[in-house]
């Protein structure tokens, strides 16, 4: 085995067989693991979301009770709304598929682009926050290395996720559970320790509300509460991640997805709402260089040696959870990218899986994108947080509005409880769209405009990619229609003589391209080749790896495509047969298949067609794979020759 392959297996693990009936069970997630892997993003925001909301209230701290109640309600409303998404789209895709199928492809594009930017910022802001927390425990002289450490952390997470989703979650699980357990303990202990104040919170809040309305009017008071509520809205990010990755959950997927959403809603509302309640009970005052969480936990734990150790442990787990939250972007983001690639908004390469059955190209893109953002803003969390929470509410709002449209259309189909679901979806839509508007207005001048520009840029690039693929697919469809010949049965098979000259032709997804190759071989070498062998690779990508049924459908389609060419040759008295291979790497599978076939047919030449564009540039080369050229190089290294026949595409 080559050294490079040994190193790759050491770092990433051995390849997985997608056709193993047990492999889906191996890579799929039970609700507990999905909660840890996909729920860390929202849970980590309790480290800064409640603080932002509480400080925005200024001297009117009793209004925090409204924020705590609203946070609890909002989390469960969004969670229940996304349970409907899981029911309607059990194959995954979440907010992108909801908007695409229920509101139209362009609304889906906006939702998908918003998610791409949001998950990139999830990686960036969580990484920067984790390193801020870690470096706050070190001398100031180490601060110059913080950005380098952030980049190194992203590369570590990238490598960890290359091994597989479940593998990365198992590695980070102790940090997540440690954070959750210790925070639940501190919240309960802090509430019990000040239980005598619980009875006066509601009267004091109502009294302050009446006094403030009498002094300022109800509109300014409502505006203050809504402003503080919107600043804490980052708490709700991550709730959409489950619906984006339903296809990665253990069967029955819908039930697993709903349990995961329940775990996320309970844990998130308990920690975020509980921390706001602690602020109300303990009335912490901001201390330079410390988070409000650290101040209130210090008050709860005291100055004893045990208290100091517990406080240090709590802060370390907070930094660790931010590290886990950064991983959520790597878990959820590539799935959105892959679903958009299936629909032609993104390059096809982002739907491909690695030998470990992860979306390798998507992982690299999100990692590099996050590193670029970190370097651009020099790891400043204050700027990243401003950019962070806008896009997720675009997806929330579009998804919930899509559900409104769906249930409105279902009213004539005697669907059970369509009215109740419509009213609930519309209520949830009002909440998320209100938060979106308030957040966008309040944060626009302080950096929100940049998020809008970046998202619009992603949308514009996607439109250009879609335009190219639409034109390309239209040309291929015309070619398939023109070159596909009818097969007249019954056929008379011709016996193959392996010693005779043999043309081995690679067949891709387009039968027209392969027919172009076959006809040109016959024309260029009249009556020279006595045998024709057709090779094809069925590639397991995000679309085909949705379950055992889809894998079998893909296998059937590949075999039927090959059988057509065998039948065509036999119809005209030419000896022919076909071979297929299946895996995650086109070049690797076809190269190995070619080597195996050449052992049987010693006197053979390989043929393939390569599409030539009138305006060839690095963009067209990126949008279309270079399989023929890579195959030619691999076969040449094995002493075999591949003739590439150019095929012009205008």
N, C-alpha and C positions, 0 to 999 in steps of 0.2 A: 504493500500500500504506500503511495507517495506520502512524503513528509507533510505536505500541505493538508492532505485529507486527514491524516492522523491528528494534526493540530486542530482542525475543524471539528472532528468528532470529540476531541477532548474538551473543547470549549462549549460546543453546542449539544453534544450527545449523538447517539446513533440515529440514522434515518428511521422514520416511521412509515409503515405500510398503510396507505389510505384505504386499501381494499380489505384489510383485516376486519372482520365483523365486530371485533371488540375494540377497535381503535377509537370509535366515537365515544365509547364509555371511558376510555383512557384520557382523552383530551377534553371531554365535556366537564362542566362545573356543576356541582350540587349547589343548592341555595346558600349554604354556609360559605363556601369558597367564593361564590359570586358576590356575596355581601362584602367580603373582605376586599376582593380585587376591584370591584366597581363602586363600592360605597365609601372608599377612603377619601375621594375627592370632596364630597359633601361634608363628611365628618371632620375633615381637616379644617374646613372653613370656620368651624366653631372656635378655632384659635384666633381668628381676627374678625369674623363677621359680627358677632354680638358686641364686641368692643366698638366697632365703627358705628353701629346703631346707637349704642348707649352714649357715646361721647357726642354724637350729633344732637342729642337732646339738650345739651348744655346744663342749665340749672334745673330744668324740668325733668328730673330723673324719674319721677313717679310714672311718667308716660311710658316708661320701659315695660310696664305691665301689659300695655296694649301691644307692644312689639312682641313680647313673649307669646301672648295669646295668638297674635296674627302669624307668627312664625310656626307655631304648632299647627294651626289650621292650614296654612299654605302648604307646608310639607305634605300633609296627608291629602289635600285636594289634588296637588300635582301628582302624587303617587297613585291615587285612585284613577286619575285621568290616564296615566301611562299604563295602568293595568288594562284599560280598553285597547290601547295601542298593541300591547302584547297579545291580546286575544285576536285582534284583527290581522296582525302581521307576525305570526309565530315563527317565520323564517328569518326574523331579524330585520335590521335596517332602520327601525325606530322612527325618529322625527323626519328623517329624509324620505323614507318610503311613505309615511303618512301624507306628507305634503305632496309628494309626486303623484300618488295614486288618487288622492281625494281632492287636491286643489290644482293639479296640473304639473307638468314637468318643470316649468320655470319657477314655480313656488318651491318645488323640491330642490332645485338648484340653489336657491337662496338659503333654504334650510341646511343643505349639505355644506355649502361654503361657510356658513356661520359656525357649524359644528367643527369643521376643519380648523378654523382660526381659534375656536374656543378650546379645543383639545390641545392645540399647540401652546396656547397661553396657560393651560392647566399644567403642562410640563414645566414651562418657564417659571411661572409664579410660585409653584410649589417647591421647585428646586431652589430658587432664590430665597424663599422664606425659610426653608430647612437650613440652608447654609447661614442665613442671618442668625437663626437661633443657635446653631452650632458654634459660630465664630464669636457670638456674644459671651461665650464661656472661656474664650482664649484671650491672651493679651492683644492690644491694639496693633502691635507690630505684624501680626499675622493677617490683618485685614486685606493687605495687598494681594494675597493669594486666594481670596474668596471666589473671584470670577473663574480662576483656573479650576478650583475645586468644584464649582457648579458644572462646568463643562465635563470634567471627569466623571461626575455623578451621572450625568445624562448618558455618557458612553457606557457606564456600568449598567444602568437600567436597560439600555439598548441591547447589550450582550445578554443580560438576564432574560429578556423577553424573547430573544432568538431561540432559546431553549424550549419555549412553550409558555402558554398562558398559565396553566396550572402550576408549572414549575416556579414561575416568578411569584405567584400568589403564596405558595407554600413557604418560600424563602422569607417573604415579608410578613407572614401571618403573626408571628410573636409580637412584632411592633404594633400592629393594628389592635390586637387583643389587649396588649398591655396598656395602650392609650385608653381604650374604651373602659376597661375595668377600673383603672385608677381614677378616671374622670367621673364615672358613675358614683364611685365611693366618695369622692370629694364633694360632689353635688349633694348627695344624700346627707352626708355628714354636715356640710355647711348649712343646709336647710334645717336639719334637726337642732343644730347648735343655736340657731336663731329662731326657733319655732314660735317664740312669744311674739315676734314681729310679724308673723304671717297674718295674724288676725287683724292687723291695722293697715296692711298694705292696700286693700281695696278701698276702705274709707278715705285714706290719705290720697289715693289716686283720684277718686271721685271729687274730693274737695279741691285738689289742685286743678283738676280739669275745669270745674265750675268757676274758680277764681280766674284762671287764665282766659277762659271764654269771655268773662265779664270785663277783663282788662283789655284784651287784644281782639276779641271777636272769634267766632268759631272757625272762620276760614284760615287765618294764620295758624291757629292751633292744629287744625287738620293738616295743613301744609307741612308743619314741623314734624308731626308724627309720620306722615307719608315719606318725607325726606329721609328721616332716620330709618324707617322701614326699608326703603330702597337701598340705603347704604349697607344694610345687612343682608341684602338679597343674594350676595355671593354664597350664602349658606345653602341655597337650593341647587347649586350647580352639582352635576353628577347624577341627579335623579333620572336623567334620560339615558344614562349609559346602559342600563339593563335592557331596555327595548332595542337598543342598537345591536346587542349581542345575544339575542334570544337563541340564535342558531348555535351558540357555544354552550348552551345550558343542557343539563341532563334531562332526558325524557322522563315524564311528560313535560315538555318545555314550558307550556303556558302555566302550569301549576308551579313549576320551579321558579319561573319569572315572577309570579305573584308573591310567592313566599320571600323571594329576594327583595322585592319592593317593600314588603311589610317590614322586614328586618331593617332596611335602610331608613324607612320613615320613622320607626320607633327609636332607633339609635340616634338619628339626626335631630329629631324633635326633642328627645330627652336631653342631649348634650347642649344644643344651641339654646333651647328654651330654659333649660336648667341653669346655664351660665348667666343668662340675663336675669333670672330670678336671684342668683347669688349677688349680682351687682346691686339689685334692689335692697336686699337684706343687709349686705355688708358695707354698702356705700363707699367703694374704693375711690381713691383720688389718684389721678395720673402721676406716675413717677418717671422722670427722665431715664431712658435706657431700658425700661421694663414695659412689658405688655400689661394690659389691665387684668388679663387672666393671671399673670404672675403675681400681681399685687393682691388680688382677692384670695388666691391660693395661699400666699404668704400669711395673710391675715387669719385664714382658717387653720393653718398648720402651726403657726406660732414660731418662736425663735429658738425652740429647743433643738438639740442636736438631731433628734429623730425627725423633727419638723423640717429642718434644713435639708436633710438627706431625702426626705419625701418630696420636697419642693424641687430639688435638683432632678430627681427621678421623673417627676411630672413634666418638667420642662424638656428633658431629654426625650421623653415619649412624644411630646408635642412636635419637636423637631423631627423625630423619626416618622411620625404619621404624615407630615408634610412630604417626606421622602417617599412614603408609600403612595400618597396622593398623586405625586408626579407620575407614578407608574400607571395610574388610571388612564392618562392620555395615551400611553403606549398600548394599553389593552383595548380601548374603545375607538380611538382615532382611526387606525388602519382599516377597521371594519366599515366605517363610513366611506373612506376612500375607495375601498373595494366595491361597495355597492354603487358608487357613482361611476366607477370604471366599467361596471357591467352595463350601465345605461349610456356609456359613451361620453360622459362629462370629463373623465380623467383618462390618462393613457392606460392601455390594456395591461401593461406590466404590473399595475397596482392591484390586480385581481389574482395574481399568481401566488402560490404557496411555496414555502421552502420545504426541504426534506423533513423538517420538524413540524410541518403543517401549520406554520405561522405566516402572516402576510409580511414577508421579509422586506420588500421594497417600500411598503407603507411605513414600517418601523423606521427605516433609514430616513425617509422623507420627514417624518415628524421629529426625529432626533435632530437632524440638521437644521430644520426650520426653527426649533426651539433654541438651539445654540446660537443661531443668527440673531434672534430677538434678544437673547441674554447679552450678547456682545454689544448689540446696538444700544441697549439701555443701560449697559454696565451693571446689570443685575440689580437695578433699583426696584425694590418691591413696591414702593409708593406709586411708581409709574405703571408697573405691570398690573396692579390691582385695579387701576382706573380702566385699563384696556380689557379687563378680564370678564366682567359679569354681564356685558351687554349682549354678546352674541348668543349665549345660551337661552336668553329670554326671547330672542327671535325664533329659535326652534320651538321653545315651549308654546309660544303664541300661535305659530303656524300649525303645530301638531293639534292643539286643542281646538283651533278654528276648523281644521280638517275634520275632527270628530263631530263638530256641530253640523257641518255640511253632510256628513255620512248619516247621522241619525235623523236629520231633516228629510233626507231621501228615503230612509227606511220606513217613514210613517205610513206609506201606502202598501207596505208588505206585511202588515199585521205583526211586526216584530214586537216581541215582549218588552215592555218597559222602555220603548223608544223615547217617550216624552221625558221620563225621569232622567235618562242618560243625556238627552239633548240639553235639558235645563242645567244639569250638573256640568256638562262640558262647557256650556256658555258661561257659567259662573267662574269656572277655572280659567277660561279664556280672558274674562274681564280682569281677573287678578293679575295674570302674567303679563297681559298687554299694558295694564296700568303701570306695573313695575318697570316694564321696558321703556315706556314713555318718560317716566320720572327719572330713571337712571340715565337715559340718553340725554335728556335736557340738562340734568344736574352735572353730568360728567363730560359733556360735549367739549366745552372750552378747555378743560383741564387734561384732555388727552383722548376723550371718547371719539373725537373726529378721526383720529388715526385708525381706530378699530374699524370705523365705517369705510375709510379709504382702503385698508388692507382687505376687508371682506369684499368690497366692490371689485378690487383688482383680481381676487380669486374667481369671482363670478365672471369677469370679462375673459380671463384665460380659459375657463371652462367652456364658455360660449365659442371661442375660437377652436378649441379641441373638438367640440361637438359638431361644428360646421365641417371640419375636415373629415371626421369619421362618417358623417352623413353622405358627403360626396363620394367618399371612398367606397362605402357599402353599396351605394347606388350603382357604381361602376361594376363592382363585383357581382351584384345581382344580375345585371345585364349580361355579364360574361357567362355566368352560370346558365342563364336561360338560352343564350346563343349556342353554347358548346355542348350542352348536355344532350346526348343522343338516346332515343328510345331503345329498349332492349326487347328483342323478340324471342320468346320462349317457345318450345324447349331448346336448350343449348346442347352442343356436343363437345364435352371437355376434351382438350388436346393434351396428350401425355408430355410431361416436361422431361427434357434431357439436361441435367445440371451441367454437363460438359460443354454444351453449346453456348455461344455468345448470349449474354443476358443483360437486359436493361433493367436496372433497379430504380424505380421512380418514387420519390417522396411525395406523399399526399397530405395536404393540410385540410383546413376546414372548408375551403372553397373548392368544390369539384371542378369549377371552370378553370382554375389555375393549374390543377393537376392534369386536366384534359389538354390544356395548352402545351404542357410539357410532353405528354404522350404523343400528341400529333406532330410536334416538332421533331421528336426523336425518330418517328417513323419517316418523316419527310427528309431529315438530314442523313439518316442511315438506312436507305431503302433495302429491305429484305436481309439486312445484316443480323439483327437480333432475332433469335429463335424463341427466346423466353422473355416474358415481362413479369417482373416482381414488383409489387406495390407495398410500400411501408408507410405506416402512420402511427402517430403517438397520441393517445387520448390523455389530455392533461387535466389533472385534478386541481381545479382552482376554487375560489370562494363559492362560485355558483354551483359547481358539481359536488362540492364537499358538504352539501346541506343535509345529507342523509344517505342511507344505503340505496334507496330507490333512485335518487338522482345520479348516483355513481353508476348504477346499472343502466340507466337511460343513456348516459354518456358513452358507456362501453358499447351499447347496442348501436348508437348512431355512428360511431367510428367503424364498427364492423360492417354495417350496411353500406357505408360510403366506400369501403374497400371492395366489398363484394360487387358493387356496381362496375368498377373498373375491370375486375376479373371477368365478369359476364360480358362486358363490352369486347374484350380481347377474344374471348372464346367464340363470340358471335361471328367474328371475322377469321376464325381458324388459327388464332395465335395462342400459344401455350401461356398460361398465366396463373399466378397464385399471389396471396397476400399475407402479410404478417402485421400484427399490431402489438404495441407495448403501451403500458399505462403507468403514469407516475406524475410527479410534480415539476419535472424539468424536461422541457421538450428536447433540447439538444442532447442531454445525457441519455434519454431513453432512445432517441433515434440513432445516436452514435453506437450504442451497445447493440441495437437491433441490426444495424448495418454490418457490424463486425461478425455477428452470428450468421447472417445471411451469406456473407462472403465466404464463409467456411464451406457452405454447401455449393455455392456457385463460384467456382474459382475464376471463371472467365466472365467477369461482370464489370460493368461501369455504372456508376451512380449518377442520377440526374435530378435536378431540382430547378424550379423557376424562382427568380427574384424580381419583385415588382420595382420598376424604375419610374420615378416621378419626374415630370418635366422640370419642376423647381425643387431639386433635391437639396436639403440642408440638414443641419443638426436637429431641427424640430421634427421633420418627417422621419428621420432615423430614430428619434426618441419615441415617437408615437407608434412606430412599427418595429417589430423585432428584426434582428439581423440573423435569423436562424440559418439561412443557406450559407452565409459566409462563415459562421462559426462551425457549422457542420463540415464545410470544406476543409477548414483548418484541422479539425479533429480527425477526419478521415485520412488526410494527408499524413498526419503523424503516425497513423496506423498502416501506412503503405497503400492506401486506397485512393482512388481518384473520383472526384465529384465534379461533374460538368454543370455549371450554372447557366441556365438559359434566361436572358433578360426578357421581361414582359413589361411593356410600356403602359403606364397609367397616366392619362391626361388629367 
